[in-house]
Amino acid sequence: MDNRRKAIRTEIERQGTLSTPDGSIVRACNLRNISSRGARVMIEDHAGLPDGLVLHVTQDNVSWPCRVVRRQAGEIGVQFT
């Protein structure tokens, strides 16, 4: 199978939060993989989340502005902006 990704993804298990840039919506999430360009994020309910978010990884105390590029049941894909 051809890997068409532009950046290598690393499998991880980290807890974090997704929030709107103004902090008005905050939801707990779990990261499953990450690259220099984006991440796969497990989240119970992504209904009502806008496309523009901030992903914060609690354990590493880092944050990235991002946008949702894929939505599926129980997970989203984000691209760092």
matplotlib code that plots the C-alpha trace (Angstrom):
import matplotlib.pyplot as plt

x = [0.0, 1.3, 1.8, 0.7, 1.2, 3.5, 4.8, 5.6, 3.1, 4.1, 1.8, 1.2, -1.2, -1.6, -4.5, -5.4, -8.1, -9.6, -10.9, -12.0, -9.4, -11.4, -11.8, -15.6, -15.8, -13.4, -13.6, -11.4, -9.7, -7.0, -4.3, -3.5, -0.9, 0.8, 3.1, 4.6, 1.4, -1.4, -2.9, -5.6, -7.7, -10.2, -13.2, -16.5, -18.6, -17.4, -20.9, -20.9, -17.1, -16.1, -13.3, -10.9, -9.5, -6.6, -5.2, -3.5, -1.5, -1.8, 1.3, 3.7, 2.1, 2.1, -0.6, -1.2, -3.8, -5.4, -8.4, -10.6, -10.0, -11.8, -14.7, -15.7, -17.6, -15.5, -12.5, -11.4, -8.3, -6.7, -4.2, -1.9, -2.1]
y = [0.0, 3.4, 6.0, 9.3, 11.3, 14.3, 13.8, 10.6, 10.0, 8.8, 6.6, 8.1, 8.0, 11.4, 13.1, 16.6, 19.1, 20.8, 24.3, 27.2, 30.0, 32.1, 29.2, 29.2, 25.4, 22.9, 19.2, 16.4, 14.2, 11.6, 11.8, 8.6, 9.8, 13.0, 14.4, 17.8, 18.6, 17.2, 14.6, 11.9, 12.9, 10.6, 12.5, 11.3, 14.1, 16.4, 17.8, 21.6, 21.9, 24.5, 23.8, 26.2, 24.9, 24.8, 21.3, 21.2, 18.2, 18.1, 15.9, 17.9, 21.3, 22.2, 23.7, 24.0, 26.0, 23.6, 23.0, 20.0, 18.3, 15.0, 14.0, 10.4, 8.7, 9.0, 10.8, 13.8, 14.6, 18.0, 19.9, 22.3, 25.9]
z = [0.0, -0.9, 1.9, 0.5, 3.7, 3.5, 7.0, 9.1, 11.8, 15.3, 17.3, 20.8, 23.7, 25.2, 27.0, 26.0, 25.3, 22.3, 22.7, 20.6, 20.3, 22.8, 25.2, 25.0, 24.2, 25.8, 25.3, 26.6, 24.0, 23.4, 20.8, 18.9, 16.4, 15.5, 12.8, 12.1, 10.1, 12.2, 14.5, 14.9, 17.9, 19.7, 21.0, 22.2, 20.9, 18.2, 17.4, 17.7, 17.5, 14.9, 12.4, 14.0, 17.3, 19.7, 20.6, 24.0, 25.2, 28.9, 29.7, 27.5, 28.2, 24.5, 22.3, 18.5, 16.6, 14.2, 11.9, 11.6, 8.2, 8.9, 11.1, 11.9, 14.7, 17.8, 16.2, 14.2, 12.1, 12.6, 10.6, 12.4, 11.2]

ax = plt.figure().add_subplot(projection="3d")
ax.plot(x, y, z, "-o")
ax.set_aspect("equal")
plt.show()
